[in-house]
């Protein structure tokens, strides 16, 4: 999901820059849906503080994307891309260490 989300974020950013407002809205909505899906899969009972922090990050990213869409600010999308790329790298590291 994260790889698809990062691809869609790149498309949303391109739509903002190209002033394709309808496509921008659809793309941002899709990104937020994916983020909400990632958030809903979190196990708060088993994950403790780490999961709570991740949920807050996902919430921030979704809100930030809505702001990017309203302000037509591609740098806000860039910030979300940086955050989610860092999370993706962290998950990859965990997978590599644990097989």
N, C-alpha and C positions, 0 to 999 in steps of 0.2 A: 504493500500500500504506500509506503513512504516513497519509493521510487516513482510510482505513478503520481503521487502528490507533488513531488518536486518537478516533474515534467509539466504538470498542469499549472503550477505556479509560474514557470517560465512562460507558458502561453498567456496567462493572465497579465503578466508584466508586459509582454509584447502587445497585447490588446490595448492596454492603457497607453502605451507609447504611440500606437498607431491610431488612437482615438476611435477604436471599434467598440463602442460603448455596450452594445447588446451582447457581443461575444465576451467582453470583459465581465459583465454581470454574470453570465452563465458560467464562465470559468471560475470566478471567485466563489460562486455558490457551490460549484463542484468541489473546490478546495476545502471549503468549510464543511461540507458533508463528509469528506474523507477525514478531516481532523476530528469531527464529532464521532465518526466511527472508531478512530484510533482511541479516542478518549473513553468511549463506552466500553471498550474491551479491557480497560484497566481493572485490575483486581485490588480494590482498596483494602480488603481484609488481609491479604497476604503481602501487599507491597509497602505498607507503612509510609514513612515520610517521602521516600523516593517516588512512589506512585502519586502521592498528593502533590508533590512538586511538579511532576510531569503533567498532571491534570491542569495545574495552574498555567503551565507553559502552553499547553494546547488551547486553553481558554484565551490567553493573551494573543496567540497567533490568529485565532478565529476573529477576535475583535479587531486586531490590527489589519487583517485583510478587509474587513468591512470598511474600516477607515480609509484604507488605500483606494478602495472602489469609490468612496464618496469624494475623496480629495483628489482622485486621479494621480496618485503619487507612487510611481514605480519604486522609489527608494524604500517605501514601507513594505513592499513585496520582497525586496532584496533582504530586508531584515528578517522576515519570516523564513526566507530561503536559507539564510545563514544559521538560524536557530535550528531548523529542522534538519539541515545537513549535519550539524554537530550531533544531534540526537541519532541520526542514521549511522554516523561513524561510530558512535558509542555502542549501538546495538551490534554493528558488524564486529567490533572488537570483542564483545561478549561472546558472540557466536564462534569466532575463531578460537578463543580460549577454551570454550566448552565443547568444541567439535560440532 
